[in-house]
Amino acid sequence: MATNTPTRSTNTIKNAEEARDELRTALTAVGVKLPTLSLDAASVSGDIARPLVTLGRCTPEVARRLAAVLRTCST
């Protein structure tokens, strides 16, 4: 009996990659670059992928820029 697990996992990972890329594009548009924005390797491995987008590490200046951009969106 064949299963769809590899295809489903591939589609799930592709969806997560697209979400990561959308976030990168949106952040770049407002002058924020998270250099380690990626998919969490552990979350895409195994039989059933449950990918997580890792925002990663950034400098305090980038953190402040991101906070400023978020504040403008909340007002």
PDB file of N, CA, C, O and CB in Angstrom:
ATOM      1  N   MET A   1       0.841  -1.188   0.000  1.00  0.00           N
ATOM      2  CA  MET A   1       0.000   0.000   0.000  1.00  0.00           C
ATOM      3  C   MET A   1       0.884   1.248   0.000  1.00  0.00           C
ATOM      4  O   MET A   1       1.679   1.453   0.917  1.00  0.00           O
ATOM      5  CB  MET A   1      -0.955   0.000   1.223  1.00  0.00           C
ATOM      6  N   ALA A   2       0.742   2.068  -1.018  1.00  0.00           N
ATOM      7  CA  ALA A   2       1.541   3.296  -1.139  1.00  0.00           C
ATOM      8  C   ALA A   2       0.899   4.416  -0.332  1.00  0.00           C
ATOM      9  O   ALA A   2      -0.316   4.453  -0.135  1.00  0.00           O
ATOM     10  CB  ALA A   2       1.686   3.719  -2.625  1.00  0.00           C
ATOM     11  N   THR A   3       1.746   5.322   0.125  1.00  0.00           N
ATOM     12  CA  THR A   3       1.237   6.469   0.872  1.00  0.00           C
ATOM     13  C   THR A   3       1.646   7.754   0.177  1.00  0.00           C
ATOM     14  O   THR A   3       2.508   7.752  -0.702  1.00  0.00           O
ATOM     15  CB  THR A   3       1.752   6.453   2.326  1.00  0.00           C
ATOM     16  N   ASN A   4       1.026   8.837   0.573  1.00  0.00           N
ATOM     17  CA  ASN A   4       1.328  10.152   0.010  1.00  0.00           C
ATOM     18  C   ASN A   4       2.325  10.915   0.867  1.00  0.00           C
ATOM     19  O   ASN A   4       2.580  12.089   0.596  1.00  0.00           O
ATOM     20  CB  ASN A   4       0.054  10.965  -0.144  1.00  0.00           C
ATOM     21  N   THR A   5       2.892  10.301   1.879  1.00  0.00           N
ATOM     22  CA  THR A   5       3.740  11.008   2.836  1.00  0.00           C
ATOM     23  C   THR A   5       4.858  11.799   2.173  1.00  0.00           C
ATOM     24  O   THR A   5       5.018  12.975   2.499  1.00  0.00           O
ATOM     25  CB  THR A   5       4.331  10.031   3.808  1.00  0.00           C
ATOM     26  N   PRO A   6       5.661  11.214   1.240  1.00  0.00           N
ATOM     27  CA  PRO A   6       6.729  12.035   0.646  1.00  0.00           C
ATOM     28  C   PRO A   6       6.196  13.251  -0.085  1.00  0.00           C
ATOM     29  O   PRO A   6       6.755  14.341   0.040  1.00  0.00           O
ATOM     30  CB  PRO A   6       7.554  11.203  -0.308  1.00  0.00           C
ATOM     31  N   THR A   7       5.116  13.084  -0.852  1.00  0.00           N
ATOM     32  CA  THR A   7       4.543  14.225  -1.571  1.00  0.00           C
ATOM     33  C   THR A   7       3.990  15.252  -0.597  1.00  0.00           C
ATOM     34  O   THR A   7       4.219  16.451  -0.759  1.00  0.00           O
ATOM     35  CB  THR A   7       3.437  13.761  -2.530  1.00  0.00           C
ATOM     36  N   ARG A   8       3.268  14.792   0.406  1.00  0.00           N
ATOM     37  CA  ARG A   8       2.692  15.702   1.390  1.00  0.00           C
ATOM     38  C   ARG A   8       3.809  16.457   2.112  1.00  0.00           C
ATOM     39  O   ARG A   8       3.712  17.669   2.308  1.00  0.00           O
ATOM     40  CB  ARG A   8       1.812  14.928   2.404  1.00  0.00           C
ATOM     41  N   SER A   9       4.864  15.748   2.505  1.00  0.00           N
ATOM     42  CA  SER A   9       5.991  16.402   3.173  1.00  0.00           C
ATOM     43  C   SER A   9       6.669  17.402   2.256  1.00  0.00           C
ATOM     44  O   SER A   9       7.038  18.494   2.688  1.00  0.00           O
ATOM     45  CB  SER A   9       7.003  15.367   3.650  1.00  0.00           C
ATOM     46  N   THR A  10       6.837  17.035   0.990  1.00  0.00           N
ATOM     47  CA  THR A  10       7.459  17.935   0.017  1.00  0.00           C
ATOM     48  C   THR A  10       6.620  19.190  -0.148  1.00  0.00           C
ATOM     49  O   THR A  10       7.158  20.297  -0.182  1.00  0.00           O
ATOM     50  CB  THR A  10       7.641  17.233  -1.343  1.00  0.00           C
ATOM     51  N   ASN A  11       5.306  19.028  -0.251  1.00  0.00           N
ATOM     52  CA  ASN A  11       4.429  20.194  -0.390  1.00  0.00           C
ATOM     53  C   ASN A  11       4.454  21.061   0.859  1.00  0.00           C
ATOM     54  O   ASN A  11       4.423  22.288   0.768  1.00  0.00           O
ATOM     55  CB  ASN A  11       2.999  19.751  -0.685  1.00  0.00           C
ATOM     56  N   THR A  12       4.509  20.428   2.019  1.00  0.00           N
ATOM     57  CA  THR A  12       4.553  21.166   3.277  1.00  0.00           C
ATOM     58  C   THR A  12       5.842  21.970   3.384  1.00  0.00           C
ATOM     59  O   THR A  12       5.827  23.126   3.806  1.00  0.00           O
ATOM     60  CB  THR A  12       4.426  20.207   4.468  1.00  0.00           C
ATOM     61  N   ILE A  13       6.946  21.361   3.004  1.00  0.00           N
ATOM     62  CA  ILE A  13       8.234  22.051   3.039  1.00  0.00           C
ATOM     63  C   ILE A  13       8.257  23.183   2.020  1.00  0.00           C
ATOM     64  O   ILE A  13       8.747  24.275   2.308  1.00  0.00           O
ATOM     65  CB  ILE A  13       9.388  21.065   2.770  1.00  0.00           C
ATOM     66  N   LYS A  14       7.726  22.923   0.828  1.00  0.00           N
ATOM     67  CA  LYS A  14       7.667  23.968  -0.206  1.00  0.00           C
ATOM     68  C   LYS A  14       6.844  25.156   0.293  1.00  0.00           C
ATOM     69  O   LYS A  14       7.225  26.309   0.091  1.00  0.00           O
ATOM     70  CB  LYS A  14       7.058  23.407  -1.525  1.00  0.00           C
ATOM     71  N   ASN A  15       5.736  24.875   0.934  1.00  0.00           N
ATOM     72  CA  ASN A  15       4.888  25.932   1.492  1.00  0.00           C
ATOM     73  C   ASN A  15       5.655  26.746   2.531  1.00  0.00           C
ATOM     74  O   ASN A  15       5.559  27.973   2.554  1.00  0.00           O
ATOM     75  CB  ASN A  15       3.616  25.331   2.121  1.00  0.00           C
ATOM     76  N   ALA A  16       6.408  26.072   3.382  1.00  0.00           N
ATOM     77  CA  ALA A  16       7.205  26.765   4.400  1.00  0.00           C
ATOM     78  C   ALA A  16       8.297  27.607   3.755  1.00  0.00           C
ATOM     79  O   ALA A  16       8.570  28.718   4.209  1.00  0.00           O
ATOM     80  CB  ALA A  16       7.828  25.756   5.376  1.00  0.00           C
ATOM     81  N   GLU A  17       8.922  27.094   2.707  1.00  0.00           N
ATOM     82  CA  GLU A  17       9.946  27.864   1.995  1.00  0.00           C
ATOM     83  C   GLU A  17       9.338  29.117   1.370  1.00  0.00           C
ATOM     84  O   GLU A  17       9.943  30.189   1.395  1.00  0.00           O
ATOM     85  CB  GLU A  17      10.617  26.998   0.909  1.00  0.00           C
ATOM     86  N   GLU A  18       8.148  28.975   0.813  1.00  0.00           N
ATOM     87  CA  GLU A  18       7.468  30.138   0.223  1.00  0.00           C
ATOM     88  C   GLU A  18       7.124  31.164   1.293  1.00  0.00           C
ATOM     89  O   GLU A  18       7.270  32.366   1.069  1.00  0.00           O
ATOM     90  CB  GLU A  18       6.189  29.702  -0.517  1.00  0.00           C
ATOM     91  N   ALA A  19       6.666  30.700   2.457  1.00  0.00           N
ATOM     92  CA  ALA A  19       6.355  31.615   3.563  1.00  0.00           C
ATOM     93  C   ALA A  19       7.612  32.349   4.020  1.00  0.00           C
ATOM     94  O   ALA A  19       7.583  33.555   4.266  1.00  0.00           O
ATOM     95  CB  ALA A  19       5.728  30.845   4.747  1.00  0.00           C
ATOM     96  N   ARG A  20       8.720  31.605   4.133  1.00  0.00           N
ATOM     97  CA  ARG A  20      10.007  32.221   4.507  1.00  0.00           C
ATOM     98  C   ARG A  20      10.405  33.293   3.497  1.00  0.00           C
ATOM     99  O   ARG A  20      10.844  34.380   3.873  1.00  0.00           O
ATOM    100  CB  ARG A  20      11.119  31.147   4.605  1.00  0.00           C
ATOM    101  N   ASP A  21      10.249  32.982   2.224  1.00  0.00           N
ATOM    102  CA  ASP A  21      10.622  33.932   1.175  1.00  0.00           C
ATOM    103  C   ASP A  21       9.717  35.166   1.180  1.00  0.00           C
ATOM    104  O   ASP A  21      10.189  36.281   0.959  1.00  0.00           O
ATOM    105  CB  ASP A  21      10.567  33.252  -0.193  1.00  0.00           C
ATOM    106  N   GLU A  22       8.420  34.969   1.432  1.00  0.00           N
ATOM    107  CA  GLU A  22       7.497  36.105   1.530  1.00  0.00           C
ATOM    108  C   GLU A  22       7.895  37.013   2.681  1.00  0.00           C
ATOM    109  O   GLU A  22       7.892  38.236   2.545  1.00  0.00           O
ATOM    110  CB  GLU A  22       6.047  35.617   1.716  1.00  0.00           C
ATOM    111  N   LEU A  23       8.239  36.410   3.818  1.00  0.00           N
ATOM    112  CA  LEU A  23       8.665  37.199   4.976  1.00  0.00           C
ATOM    113  C   LEU A  23       9.951  37.952   4.669  1.00  0.00           C
ATOM    114  O   LEU A  23      10.075  39.128   5.009  1.00  0.00           O
ATOM    115  CB  LEU A  23       8.860  36.295   6.205  1.00  0.00           C
ATOM    116  N   ARG A  24      10.903  37.291   4.033  1.00  0.00           N
ATOM    117  CA  ARG A  24      12.171  37.950   3.669  1.00  0.00           C
ATOM    118  C   ARG A  24      11.895  39.148   2.761  1.00  0.00           C
ATOM    119  O   ARG A  24      12.462  40.222   2.965  1.00  0.00           O
ATOM    120  CB  ARG A  24      13.136  36.946   2.962  1.00  0.00           C
ATOM    121  N   THR A  25      11.034  38.975   1.768  1.00  0.00           N
ATOM    122  CA  THR A  25      10.707  40.054   0.837  1.00  0.00           C
ATOM    123  C   THR A  25      10.047  41.225   1.569  1.00  0.00           C
ATOM    124  O   THR A  25      10.389  42.384   1.335  1.00  0.00           O
ATOM    125  CB  THR A  25       9.783  39.537  -0.280  1.00  0.00           C
ATOM    126  N   ALA A  26       9.107  40.916   2.449  1.00  0.00           N
ATOM    127  CA  ALA A  26       8.413  41.966   3.192  1.00  0.00           C
ATOM    128  C   ALA A  26       9.363  42.717   4.120  1.00  0.00           C
ATOM    129  O   ALA A  26       9.293  43.942   4.227  1.00  0.00           O
ATOM    130  CB  ALA A  26       7.262  41.371   3.996  1.00  0.00           C
ATOM    131  N   LEU A  27      10.236  41.995   4.782  1.00  0.00           N
ATOM    132  CA  LEU A  27      11.205  42.644   5.663  1.00  0.00           C
ATOM    133  C   LEU A  27      12.180  43.504   4.876  1.00  0.00           C
ATOM    134  O   LEU A  27      12.516  44.612   5.295  1.00  0.00           O
ATOM    135  CB  LEU A  27      11.969  41.603   6.473  1.00  0.00           C
ATOM    136  N   THR A  28      12.629  43.003   3.748  1.00  0.00           N
ATOM    137  CA  THR A  28      13.552  43.763   2.904  1.00  0.00           C
ATOM    138  C   THR A  28      12.907  45.059   2.434  1.00  0.00           C
ATOM    139  O   THR A  28      13.573  46.091   2.348  1.00  0.00           O
ATOM    140  CB  THR A  28      13.996  42.923   1.694  1.00  0.00           C
ATOM    141  N   ALA A  29      11.618  45.010   2.132  1.00  0.00           N
ATOM    142  CA  ALA A  29      10.897  46.191   1.653  1.00  0.00           C
ATOM    143  C   ALA A  29      10.862  47.312   2.687  1.00  0.00           C
ATOM    144  O   ALA A  29      10.728  48.484   2.334  1.00  0.00           O
ATOM    145  CB  ALA A  29       9.482  45.812   1.268  1.00  0.00           C
ATOM    146  N   VAL A  30      10.984  46.948   3.970  1.00  0.00           N
ATOM    147  CA  VAL A  30      10.978  47.975   5.022  1.00  0.00           C
ATOM    148  C   VAL A  30      12.360  48.155   5.636  1.00  0.00           C
ATOM    149  O   VAL A  30      12.500  48.750   6.704  1.00  0.00           O
ATOM    150  CB  VAL A  30       9.972  47.611   6.115  1.00  0.00           C
ATOM    151  N   GLY A  31      13.380  47.639   4.955  1.00  0.00           N
ATOM    152  CA  GLY A  31      14.748  47.878   5.379  1.00  0.00           C
ATOM    153  C   GLY A  31      15.256  46.988   6.490  1.00  0.00           C
ATOM    154  O   GLY A  31      16.202  47.355   7.187  1.00  0.00           O
ATOM    155  N   VAL A  32      14.649  45.818   6.674  1.00  0.00           N
ATOM    156  CA  VAL A  32      15.086  44.901   7.726  1.00  0.00           C
ATOM    157  C   VAL A  32      15.627  43.636   7.077  1.00  0.00           C
ATOM    158  O   VAL A  32      14.972  43.037   6.224  1.00  0.00           O
ATOM    159  CB  VAL A  32      13.920  44.566   8.707  1.00  0.00           C
ATOM    160  N   LYS A  33      16.841  43.230   7.490  1.00  0.00           N
ATOM    161  CA  LYS A  33      17.420  41.995   6.972  1.00  0.00           C
ATOM    162  C   LYS A  33      17.786  41.099   8.144  1.00  0.00           C
ATOM    163  O   LYS A  33      18.614  41.452   8.984  1.00  0.00           O
ATOM    164  CB  LYS A  33      18.665  42.285   6.082  1.00  0.00           C
ATOM    165  N   LEU A  34      17.150  39.927   8.186  1.00  0.00           N
ATOM    166  CA  LEU A  34      17.505  38.912   9.169  1.00  0.00           C
ATOM    167  C   LEU A  34      18.406  37.910   8.456  1.00  0.00           C
ATOM    168  O   LEU A  34      17.915  37.085   7.686  1.00  0.00           O
ATOM    169  CB  LEU A  34      16.223  38.213   9.787  1.00  0.00           C
ATOM    170  N   PRO A  35      19.711  37.966   8.697  1.00  0.00           N
ATOM    171  CA  PRO A  35      20.649  37.179   7.903  1.00  0.00           C
ATOM    172  C   PRO A  35      20.499  35.671   8.051  1.00  0.00           C
ATOM    173  O   PRO A  35      20.930  34.926   7.170  1.00  0.00           O
ATOM    174  CB  PRO A  35      22.028  37.559   8.266  1.00  0.00           C
ATOM    175  N   THR A  36      19.907  35.208   9.129  1.00  0.00           N
ATOM    176  CA  THR A  36      19.792  33.764   9.316  1.00  0.00           C
ATOM    177  C   THR A  36      18.357  33.272   9.184  1.00  0.00           C
ATOM    178  O   THR A  36      18.023  32.209   9.706  1.00  0.00           O
ATOM    179  CB  THR A  36      20.337  33.374  10.667  1.00  0.00           C
ATOM    180  N   LEU A  37      17.511  34.019   8.503  1.00  0.00           N
ATOM    181  CA  LEU A  37      16.134  33.604   8.243  1.00  0.00           C
ATOM    182  C   LEU A  37      16.166  32.317   7.425  1.00  0.00           C
ATOM    183  O   LEU A  37      16.712  32.292   6.322  1.00  0.00           O
ATOM    184  CB  LEU A  37      15.331  34.725   7.497  1.00  0.00           C
ATOM    185  N   SER A  38      15.586  31.255   7.961  1.00  0.00           N
ATOM    186  CA  SER A  38      15.680  29.960   7.298  1.00  0.00           C
ATOM    187  C   SER A  38      14.601  29.019   7.814  1.00  0.00           C
ATOM    188  O   SER A  38      13.785  29.391   8.657  1.00  0.00           O
ATOM    189  CB  SER A  38      17.068  29.344   7.509  1.00  0.00           C
ATOM    190  N   LEU A  39      14.611  27.800   7.296  1.00  0.00           N
ATOM    191  CA  LEU A  39      13.770  26.750   7.853  1.00  0.00           C
ATOM    192  C   LEU A  39      14.576  26.003   8.906  1.00  0.00           C
ATOM    193  O   LEU A  39      15.771  25.765   8.731  1.00  0.00           O
ATOM    194  CB  LEU A  39      13.259  25.781   6.742  1.00  0.00           C
ATOM    195  N   ASP A  40      13.928  25.640   9.981  1.00  0.00           N
ATOM    196  CA  ASP A  40      14.556  24.870  11.036  1.00  0.00           C
ATOM    197  C   ASP A  40      14.784  23.448  10.530  1.00  0.00           C
ATOM    198  O   ASP A  40      13.832  22.739  10.208  1.00  0.00           O
ATOM    199  CB  ASP A  40      13.690  24.877  12.326  1.00  0.00           C
ATOM    200  N   ALA A  41      16.038  23.040  10.463  1.00  0.00           N
ATOM    201  CA  ALA A  41      16.386  21.736   9.891  1.00  0.00           C
ATOM    202  C   ALA A  41      15.709  20.578  10.626  1.00  0.00           C
ATOM    203  O   ALA A  41      15.238  19.638   9.987  1.00  0.00           O
ATOM    204  CB  ALA A  41      17.896  21.544   9.917  1.00  0.00           C
ATOM    205  N   ALA A  42      15.654  20.632  11.920  1.00  0.00           N
ATOM    206  CA  ALA A  42      15.050  19.531  12.684  1.00  0.00           C
ATOM    207  C   ALA A  42      13.560  19.396  12.387  1.00  0.00           C
ATOM    208  O   ALA A  42      13.018  18.292  12.422  1.00  0.00           O
ATOM    209  CB  ALA A  42      15.262  19.746  14.186  1.00  0.00           C
ATOM    210  N   SER A  43      12.902  20.500  12.097  1.00  0.00           N
ATOM    211  CA  SER A  43      11.459  20.453  11.873  1.00  0.00           C
ATOM    212  C   SER A  43      11.078  19.933  10.490  1.00  0.00           C
ATOM    213  O   SER A  43       9.917  19.591  10.264  1.00  0.00           O
ATOM    214  CB  SER A  43      10.875  21.821  12.065  1.00  0.00           C
ATOM    215  N   VAL A  44      12.024  19.866   9.568  1.00  0.00           N
ATOM    216  CA  VAL A  44      11.717  19.350   8.233  1.00  0.00           C
ATOM    217  C   VAL A  44      12.216  17.926   8.033  1.00  0.00           C
ATOM    218  O   VAL A  44      12.031  17.345   6.963  1.00  0.00           O
ATOM    219  CB  VAL A  44      12.321  20.250   7.177  1.00  0.00           C
ATOM    220  N   SER A  45      12.842  17.366   9.050  1.00  0.00           N
ATOM    221  CA  SER A  45      13.319  15.992   8.937  1.00  0.00           C
ATOM    222  C   SER A  45      12.312  15.047   9.587  1.00  0.00           C
ATOM    223  O   SER A  45      11.401  15.477  10.295  1.00  0.00           O
ATOM    224  CB  SER A  45      14.717  15.837   9.588  1.00  0.00           C
ATOM    225  N   GLY A  46      12.490  13.794   9.341  1.00  0.00           N
ATOM    226  CA  GLY A  46      11.605  12.799   9.920  1.00  0.00           C
ATOM    227  C   GLY A  46      10.518  12.392   8.944  1.00  0.00           C
ATOM    228  O   GLY A  46      10.469  12.867   7.809  1.00  0.00           O
ATOM    229  N   ASP A  47       9.650  11.508   9.404  1.00  0.00           N
ATOM    230  CA  ASP A  47       8.601  10.961   8.550  1.00  0.00           C
ATOM    231  C   ASP A  47       7.546  12.004   8.172  1.00  0.00           C
ATOM    232  O   ASP A  47       7.079  12.035   7.033  1.00  0.00           O
ATOM    233  CB  ASP A  47       7.936   9.794   9.243  1.00  0.00           C
ATOM    234  N   ILE A  48       7.177  12.843   9.117  1.00  0.00           N
ATOM    235  CA  ILE A  48       6.151  13.856   8.859  1.00  0.00           C
ATOM    236  C   ILE A  48       6.770  15.224   9.126  1.00  0.00           C
ATOM    237  O   ILE A  48       7.076  15.570  10.267  1.00  0.00           O
ATOM    238  CB  ILE A  48       4.869  13.625   9.752  1.00  0.00           C
ATOM    239  N   ALA A  49       6.948  15.988   8.061  1.00  0.00           N
ATOM    240  CA  ALA A  49       7.556  17.310   8.200  1.00  0.00           C
ATOM    241  C   ALA A  49       6.559  18.285   8.805  1.00  0.00           C
ATOM    242  O   ALA A  49       5.408  18.368   8.375  1.00  0.00           O
ATOM    243  CB  ALA A  49       8.054  17.828   6.837  1.00  0.00           C
ATOM    244  N   ARG A  50       7.011  19.008   9.791  1.00  0.00           N
ATOM    245  CA  ARG A  50       6.242  20.101  10.396  1.00  0.00           C
ATOM    246  C   ARG A  50       7.174  21.311  10.450  1.00  0.00           C
ATOM    247  O   ARG A  50       7.653  21.696  11.517  1.00  0.00           O
ATOM    248  CB  ARG A  50       5.694  19.714  11.846  1.00  0.00           C
ATOM    249  N   PRO A  51       7.423  21.906   9.269  1.00  0.00           N
ATOM    250  CA  PRO A  51       8.448  22.947   9.181  1.00  0.00           C
ATOM    251  C   PRO A  51       8.141  24.190  10.000  1.00  0.00           C
ATOM    252  O   PRO A  51       7.002  24.646  10.096  1.00  0.00           O
ATOM    253  CB  PRO A  51       8.635  23.339   7.760  1.00  0.00           C
ATOM    254  N   LEU A  52       9.200  24.709  10.579  1.00  0.00           N
ATOM    255  CA  LEU A  52       9.160  25.967  11.306  1.00  0.00           C
ATOM    256  C   LEU A  52      10.111  26.938  10.627  1.00  0.00           C
ATOM    257  O   LEU A  52      11.199  26.557  10.195  1.00  0.00           O
ATOM    258  CB  LEU A  52       9.532  25.768  12.805  1.00  0.00           C
ATOM    259  N   VAL A  53       9.696  28.187  10.535  1.00  0.00           N
ATOM    260  CA  VAL A  53      10.570  29.232  10.000  1.00  0.00           C
ATOM    261  C   VAL A  53      11.364  29.790  11.173  1.00  0.00           C
ATOM    262  O   VAL A  53      10.791  30.244  12.164  1.00  0.00           O
ATOM    263  CB  VAL A  53       9.749  30.368   9.262  1.00  0.00           C
ATOM    264  N   THR A  54      12.683  29.752  11.051  1.00  0.00           N
ATOM    265  CA  THR A  54      13.568  30.276  12.076  1.00  0.00           C
ATOM    266  C   THR A  54      13.925  31.709  11.715  1.00  0.00           C
ATOM    267  O   THR A  54      14.504  31.971  10.661  1.00  0.00           O
ATOM    268  CB  THR A  54      14.845  29.400  12.223  1.00  0.00           C
ATOM    269  N   LEU A  55      13.575  32.628  12.597  1.00  0.00           N
ATOM    270  CA  LEU A  55      13.895  34.025  12.332  1.00  0.00           C
ATOM    271  C   LEU A  55      15.370  34.294  12.550  1.00  0.00           C
ATOM    272  O   LEU A  55      15.926  35.215  11.952  1.00  0.00           O
ATOM    273  CB  LEU A  55      13.060  34.942  13.213  1.00  0.00           C
ATOM    274  N   GLY A  56      15.995  33.524  13.378  1.00  0.00           N
ATOM    275  CA  GLY A  56      17.441  33.606  13.526  1.00  0.00           C
ATOM    276  C   GLY A  56      17.903  34.724  14.432  1.00  0.00           C
ATOM    277  O   GLY A  56      17.138  35.310  15.198  1.00  0.00           O
ATOM    278  N   ARG A  57      19.172  34.989  14.309  1.00  0.00           N
ATOM    279  CA  ARG A  57      19.825  35.990  15.154  1.00  0.00           C
ATOM    280  C   ARG A  57      20.055  37.262  14.356  1.00  0.00           C
ATOM    281  O   ARG A  57      20.198  37.235  13.134  1.00  0.00           O
ATOM    282  CB  ARG A  57      21.164  35.455  15.714  1.00  0.00           C
ATOM    283  N   CYS A  58      20.086  38.383  15.080  1.00  0.00           N
ATOM    284  CA  CYS A  58      20.353  39.659  14.423  1.00  0.00           C
ATOM    285  C   CYS A  58      21.022  40.595  15.416  1.00  0.00           C
ATOM    286  O   CYS A  58      21.054  40.337  16.619  1.00  0.00           O
ATOM    287  CB  CYS A  58      19.047  40.289  13.865  1.00  0.00           C
ATOM    288  N   THR A  59      21.550  41.678  14.887  1.00  0.00           N
ATOM    289  CA  THR A  59      22.192  42.674  15.737  1.00  0.00           C
ATOM    290  C   THR A  59      21.124  43.468  16.498  1.00  0.00           C
ATOM    291  O   THR A  59      19.958  43.467  16.104  1.00  0.00           O
ATOM    292  CB  THR A  59      23.086  43.623  14.893  1.00  0.00           C
ATOM    293  N   PRO A  60      21.508  44.133  17.566  1.00  0.00           N
ATOM    294  CA  PRO A  60      20.547  44.984  18.272  1.00  0.00           C
ATOM    295  C   PRO A  60      19.952  46.053  17.357  1.00  0.00           C
ATOM    296  O   PRO A  60      18.782  46.408  17.499  1.00  0.00           O
ATOM    297  CB  PRO A  60      21.217  45.647  19.470  1.00  0.00           C
ATOM    298  N   GLU A  61      20.738  46.559  16.434  1.00  0.00           N
ATOM    299  CA  GLU A  61      20.237  47.591  15.517  1.00  0.00           C
ATOM    300  C   GLU A  61      19.108  47.026  14.641  1.00  0.00           C
ATOM    301  O   GLU A  61      18.097  47.694  14.421  1.00  0.00           O
ATOM    302  CB  GLU A  61      21.391  48.136  14.625  1.00  0.00           C
ATOM    303  N   VAL A  62      19.283  45.814  14.153  1.00  0.00           N
ATOM    304  CA  VAL A  62      18.243  45.193  13.333  1.00  0.00           C
ATOM    305  C   VAL A  62      17.005  44.913  14.178  1.00  0.00           C
ATOM    306  O   VAL A  62      15.883  45.098  13.708  1.00  0.00           O
ATOM    307  CB  VAL A  62      18.762  43.889  12.687  1.00  0.00           C
ATOM    308  N   ALA A  63      17.195  44.476  15.404  1.00  0.00           N
ATOM    309  CA  ALA A  63      16.062  44.236  16.298  1.00  0.00           C
ATOM    310  C   ALA A  63      15.272  45.518  16.527  1.00  0.00           C
ATOM    311  O   ALA A  63      14.041  45.504  16.532  1.00  0.00           O
ATOM    312  CB  ALA A  63      16.546  43.668  17.638  1.00  0.00           C
ATOM    313  N   ARG A  64      15.983  46.623  16.716  1.00  0.00           N
ATOM    314  CA  ARG A  64      15.303  47.912  16.915  1.00  0.00           C
ATOM    315  C   ARG A  64      14.570  48.351  15.652  1.00  0.00           C
ATOM    316  O   ARG A  64      13.466  48.889  15.733  1.00  0.00           O
ATOM    317  CB  ARG A  64      16.313  48.994  17.334  1.00  0.00           C
ATOM    318  N   ARG A  65      15.172  48.126  14.491  1.00  0.00           N
ATOM    319  CA  ARG A  65      14.529  48.479  13.218  1.00  0.00           C
ATOM    320  C   ARG A  65      13.257  47.666  13.031  1.00  0.00           C
ATOM    321  O   ARG A  65      12.229  48.201  12.615  1.00  0.00           O
ATOM    322  CB  ARG A  65      15.494  48.246  12.030  1.00  0.00           C
ATOM    323  N   LEU A  66      13.323  46.382  13.334  1.00  0.00           N
ATOM    324  CA  LEU A  66      12.146  45.520  13.228  1.00  0.00           C
ATOM    325  C   LEU A  66      11.065  45.980  14.196  1.00  0.00           C
ATOM    326  O   LEU A  66       9.890  46.035  13.835  1.00  0.00           O
ATOM    327  CB  LEU A  66      12.520  44.052  13.502  1.00  0.00           C
ATOM    328  N   ALA A  67      11.453  46.308  15.418  1.00  0.00           N
ATOM    329  CA  ALA A  67      10.482  46.804  16.405  1.00  0.00           C
ATOM    330  C   ALA A  67       9.830  48.096  15.928  1.00  0.00           C
ATOM    331  O   ALA A  67       8.623  48.277  16.088  1.00  0.00           O
ATOM    332  CB  ALA A  67      11.164  47.032  17.766  1.00  0.00           C
ATOM    333  N   ALA A  68      10.619  48.996  15.345  1.00  0.00           N
ATOM    334  CA  ALA A  68      10.068  50.259  14.833  1.00  0.00           C
ATOM    335  C   ALA A  68       9.062  50.012  13.718  1.00  0.00           C
ATOM    336  O   ALA A  68       7.998  50.630  13.679  1.00  0.00           O
ATOM    337  CB  ALA A  68      11.194  51.168  14.327  1.00  0.00           C
ATOM    338  N   VAL A  69       9.408  49.106  12.815  1.00  0.00           N
ATOM    339  CA  VAL A  69       8.485  48.795  11.715  1.00  0.00           C
ATOM    340  C   VAL A  69       7.195  48.194  12.269  1.00  0.00           C
ATOM    341  O   VAL A  69       6.107  48.562  11.825  1.00  0.00           O
ATOM    342  CB  VAL A  69       9.145  47.818  10.701  1.00  0.00           C
ATOM    343  N   LEU A  70       7.297  47.292  13.215  1.00  0.00           N
ATOM    344  CA  LEU A  70       6.103  46.675  13.798  1.00  0.00           C
ATOM    345  C   LEU A  70       5.241  47.707  14.521  1.00  0.00           C
ATOM    346  O   LEU A  70       4.013  47.649  14.461  1.00  0.00           O
ATOM    347  CB  LEU A  70       6.502  45.558  14.766  1.00  0.00           C
ATOM    348  N   ARG A  71       5.890  48.649  15.202  1.00  0.00           N
ATOM    349  CA  ARG A  71       5.122  49.699  15.881  1.00  0.00           C
ATOM    350  C   ARG A  71       4.317  50.528  14.900  1.00  0.00           C
ATOM    351  O   ARG A  71       3.185  50.904  15.207  1.00  0.00           O
ATOM    352  CB  ARG A  71       6.050  50.605  16.677  1.00  0.00           C
ATOM    353  N   THR A  72       4.860  50.825  13.733  1.00  0.00           N
ATOM    354  CA  THR A  72       4.116  51.630  12.749  1.00  0.00           C
ATOM    355  C   THR A  72       2.908  50.857  12.213  1.00  0.00           C
ATOM    356  O   THR A  72       1.913  51.457  11.803  1.00  0.00           O
ATOM    357  CB  THR A  72       5.042  52.044  11.579  1.00  0.00           C
ATOM    358  N   CYS A  73       2.999  49.558  12.217  1.00  0.00           N
ATOM    359  CA  CYS A  73       1.888  48.726  11.723  1.00  0.00           C
ATOM    360  C   CYS A  73       0.783  48.597  12.764  1.00  0.00           C
ATOM    361  O   CYS A  73      -0.358  48.304  12.409  1.00  0.00           O
ATOM    362  CB  CYS A  73       2.396  47.332  11.332  1.00  0.00           C
ATOM    363  N   SER A  74       1.087  48.803  14.010  1.00  0.00           N
ATOM    364  CA  SER A  74       0.105  48.604  15.066  1.00  0.00           C
ATOM    365  C   SER A  74      -0.678  49.870  15.409  1.00  0.00           C
ATOM    366  O   SER A  74      -1.599  49.833  16.226  1.00  0.00           O
ATOM    367  CB  SER A  74       0.791  48.092  16.297  1.00  0.00           C
ATOM    368  N   THR A  75      -0.313  50.987  14.786  1.00  0.00           N
ATOM    369  CA  THR A  75      -1.008  52.236  15.102  1.00  0.00           C
ATOM    370  C   THR A  75      -2.056  52.552  14.066  1.00  0.00           C
ATOM    371  O   THR A  75      -2.741  53.569  14.171  1.00  0.00           O
ATOM    372  CB  THR A  75      -0.023  53.388  15.206  1.00  0.00           C
TER     373      THR A  75
END
